[in-house]
Amino acid sequence: MTIYIGNLSYQATEEDIREVFTEYGTVKRVVMPIDRETGRMRGFAFVEMSEDDHENNAISDLDGAEWMGRQLKVNKAKPKENSGGGARRTF
């Protein structure tokens, strides 16, 4: 399972997020998507932890919590849907 964290402060770093989630267990991976045009963080991140119980505890404790001046939205990440965006080129 992967955790979605929304409404993140733009000042948050991967290390900040890792530090918060490590309180709940081993963090396997943190992904912070970057806007292609501006190069800035997009205001959300994904965290993958080693055990589902740890992820569930983190979600229940952190959803709605205030962190870095923002109220976090924390839940199970939904699978990315293939939107089929972008035109196909034919030569």
JOSUL-V670022 format. One record per backbone hydrogen bond with DSSP energy under -1.0 kcal/mol. NH is the residue of the N-H (numbers start at 1). CO is the residue of the C=O. E is the energy in kcal/mol with one decimal. If there is no record, write none. Layout:
nh: (NH;NH)
co: (CO;CO)
e: (E;E)
//
This chain:
nh: (3;4;5;6;8;12;17;18;19;20;21;22;24;28;29;31;35;39;42;45;46;47;48;50;55;56;57;58;59;60;61;62;63;64;65;67;70;72;73;75;77;83)
co: (47;75;45;73;43;9;13;14;15;16;17;18;21;48;48;46;40;35;33;5;31;3;29;26;51;52;53;54;55;56;57;58;59;72;62;70;67;65;6;4;2;81)
e: (-3.3;-3.4;-2.8;-3.6;-2.4;-1.4;-2.1;-2.7;-2.4;-1.9;-2.4;-2.0;-1.7;-2.5;-1.9;-2.8;-3.3;-2.3;-2.0;-2.2;-2.6;-2.2;-2.8;-2.3;-1.8;-2.9;-2.2;-2.3;-2.6;-2.4;-2.2;-2.7;-2.1;-2.3;-2.1;-3.1;-1.5;-3.1;-1.9;-1.9;-3.3;-1.1)
//
